[in-house]
Amino acid sequence: MNTVKPNYTRALDLKHGRVDMSHGSGGRAMAQLIAELFAAAFDNEYLAQGNDGALLPQAQGRLVMATDSHVVSPLFFAGGDIGCLSVHGTINDVAVMGAKPLYLSASFILEEGFPLADLNRIVESMAQAARAAGVPIVTGDTKVVEQGKGDGVFITTTGVGVVPDGIHLSGDQARPGDKILLSGSIGDHGMAILSQREGLTFSAPIVSDTAALHGLIAAMLDSGVRLRVLRDPTRGGLATTLNEIARQSGVGMMLHESAIKVNQPVEAACELLGLDPLYVANEGKLVAICAPADADRLLAAMRAHPFGRDAAVIGEVLADAHGFVQMTTRLGGRRVVDWLAGEQLPRIC
Amino acid sequence: MNTVKPNYTRALDLKHGRVDMSHGSGGRAMAQLIAELFAAAFDNEYLAQGNDGALLPQAQGRLVMATDSHVVSPLFFAGGDIGCLSVHGTINDVAVMGAKPLYLSASFILEEGFPLADLNRIVESMAQAARAAGVPIVTGDTKVVEQGKGDGVFITTTGVGVVPDGIHLSGDQARPGDKILLSGSIGDHGMAILSQREGLTFSAPIVSDTAALHGLIAAMLDSGVRLRVLRDPTRGGLATTLNEIARQSGVGMMLHESAIKVNQPVEAACELLGLDPLYVANEGKLVAICAPADADRLLAAMRAHPFGRDAAVIGEVLADAHGFVQMTTRLGGRRVVDWLAGEQLPRIC
């Protein structure tokens, strides 16, 4: 993102203006958009270098790199918007590797005609999320596509972080006997989006759980427990995330339905729409797998953090070469919890 | 990009299949698409970790991070496609900072209904470009949007590299007296896209110059000259790139039209369409600014590399607080070379 600002006669009209094709041209209009909107909001020493890439200090530790495109619809929803979501999502993907997130890049694909006021609101939300997380957006890019070739705005963020020595988290580290912990309730993000999309209203509003989890993760790592796996159960929900881990580690799992918290309005919305909350996306929750003797200590560390207040042990890892994830139900039965098949909720993140 | 592969009954139909919404669900269909198409093509030890981010070795040197979204239309063009372009473009943005590119991430926004055969061709092209450049695609993401909410495929790549000690290149380093060098002809990429879009044919075909320039740049750095600025003149063309540098450095420039190579078919196409090649995008060219005494040595180093064969000194940096870029024309006159205003060529990269 070249942040060099040419001379203009007039400032951008952030109230009534709209994105037009010239904002993606590489010329004067694009430079103005970047300078007055993006660089002004993201404001940091790296972006201010004004080159096409950012020059950053040497990083101490193994690197982690993660990327996510965000195409959520609607762009604004209860509890957040595509802007903060795109910051939280990538910070979480870096942090669940055991890394301290250091830098983000952000690339925008804008649709011609998109209101600059909405873009400004989204960019402000990103900037605030990045500042709150202490992870600057150091470089970026902007492209514009014709009306009908995009959908308002898509945002791709990439994160870089460093893993301290001695930490090794990976989806293939789960071992039979390990405990499975979940940091809080499931389904909030997905049902916030879906209920808004469908125009559903409930007695209590459903609010997305979108949040940056690196603070919670740092507290968990600091507790000194033997963590094996961390992952944030986003698209595909808790069920798909656990199936991925089971497959990677070559183990089975037994979950306990009664231990998995689902907020009442989420449960009601899922029932109404015939959805299983186990498959609904989360954006501020994590799954942790640890050595069995460490589960209590890990649980205490999680519950001491605001984003882990409702943490619980939700199951155990089993020896099972087939990698089946099963669950004891509230009624005392047993069911298989398979991968998500087909499409449950499009454009959830 | 989680590369864990669930069990399937059938392989992906890469001949007649199409992208559907389930390929973005986070579930079984997405996992299959990633495993059979992306992970198979990009194949490297980092991607094979199968987590949502890639764990990479510690990097020696200051980091550089650059990102670019690619929305080029058409997706396939003479000399390349969106796949290799997305690899080359980001490698170049990292390399012009003086960095050795180390890793790429790639994130895909696919439109429902897009042929898997085309996607496969694009991914193969990316994989080949990444292999040829020696820069692995270590992590990624895939999202799917409904038909009419995207345009086939958009690809966002992010690159990370390291800058060796002692190298400091930035757009604000140009000084009066410095020489301005260009690595070859201009306008080839933009006119290849545009002539294809408009259905124009010329006696000689116009072929995109898309290429990874980190090899050329390494040779230039190895020559030991005092390089001040490197930049690749993409969107907005040579004119806009030089205006950016002039603004950043607080200097003027005097270019010499006769020294700037424009291939004959590009010149003919520009004339026909009323375009100025100075503003047309390049994807395999670079501008270098160096201390005046080093220009000959730098020119020799550039000409010794296949991508710098047609390199030339095209002008000088002047003291000028207004930052004007001027040019002596072939006819002996003088003109101002301003920033690109408005939109010359939409969706060129």
Interface residues (C-beta under 8 A of the other chain):
Chain A: M1 N2 V4 K5 P6 D20 M21 S22 G24 S25 G26 G27 R28 A29 M30 A31 Q49 G50 N51 D52 G53 A54 L55 L56 P57 Q58 A59 Q60 G61 R62 L63 V64 M65 A66 T67 D68 S69 H70 V71 D93 V94 V96 M97 A99 Y103 S105 A106 S107 F108 I109 V138 T139 G140 D141 T142 K143 V144 V145 E146 G148 K149 G150 D151 F154 T156 T158 G159 V160 V163 S170 G171 D172 R231 D232 T234 R235 G236 G237 T240 N243 E244 R247 Q248 Y279 A281 W339 L340 A341 G342 E343 Q344 L345 P346 R347
Chain B: M1 N2 V4 K5 P6 D20 M21 S22 G24 S25 G26 G27 R28 A29 M30 A31 Q49 G50 N51 D52 G53 A54 L55 L56 P57 Q58 A59 Q60 G61 R62 L63 V64 M65 A66 T67 D68 S69 H70 V71 D93 V94 V96 M97 A99 Y103 S105 A106 S107 F108 I109 V138 T139 G140 D141 T142 K143 V144 V145 E146 G148 K149 G150 D151 F154 T156 T158 G159 V160 V162 V163 S170 G171 D172 R231 D232 T234 R235 G236 G237 T240 N243 E244 R247 Q248 Y279 A281 W339 L340 A341 G342 E343 Q344 L345 P346 R347
